[in-house]
Amino acid sequence: MTTPDTPGPDLAIRRRFAVAAFRARRRYPGPAGTVLARELLAWADFGYRLGADRPLMALVDDLLATTDAIAA
């Protein structure tokens, strides 16, 4: 008998990662921002299965704590 997949992160966590990915692209234009954004979105989709990753969560917190990426 197989065990069910681990439930995905709740909507609030996925939203935090999506907003952080958007801000990463704005703060770090070019390839660096693109790679960061992709990693953040991939972690929101699959990485939660590996447990909390402190450096990644610190990055999300840093991106969400600043408003420099919001200015248009």
N, C-alpha and C positions, 0 to 999 in steps of 0.2 A: 504494500500500500504506500502510495506517495503522500508526502506531506504537502499541504497547501503552501503557496508562495507567501512570503512575508508581506503583510499589508504595506502598501505604499505610504509615503509621507502624507500628512493631512494637507488640505488646501492652503492653509496659512504658511506652512513651510515651503511648499512649492512656489507660492507667490513671492516669498522672501528671496528665493533663489532666482526667480525670473526677474525681479526688480534689480537685484544685484548684478545679474548678467547684463541687463540694459545699461546700468551705470558703469560697468567695467568697459563696455564698448565706448561710452562717452568719455570716460576718464583716460583711457589708454587707446587712442585711435590707432588703427592699423592692425597688423597681425597679432600683436600682444593682446589687445582688447578682444579680438575675435577668438583667440585661443582661450582666454580666461572665461569669456561668455559661454563658449561651448562646453568647457569643463564644468562650469556651474550648472548649466542645464542638464548635462549628462549625470551629474551627481544627484540632482533632484529626481531624475528618472530612475537611476539604478544604484547609485552610490550608497543610499541609505541602508541598503542590505549589508554593507560592510561595517556599519556603525558610524558613530560620530568621528569626524576627522577635525581635530582642533585647529590646524592651520587653515583649513578651508572655511570653517565656521568663523574664524577670526577675520578672514578676508571678506566674507559676507557681512559681518558686523561692521567692518571698516567702510565698505562700500555703501551700506545703508545709513551710516552715521553722518556722512557728509552730504552736503547739498550741491557741491560743485558740478556734479554731473547733470543736474536738473536744468541749469541755465541753458536757454536755447540760443 
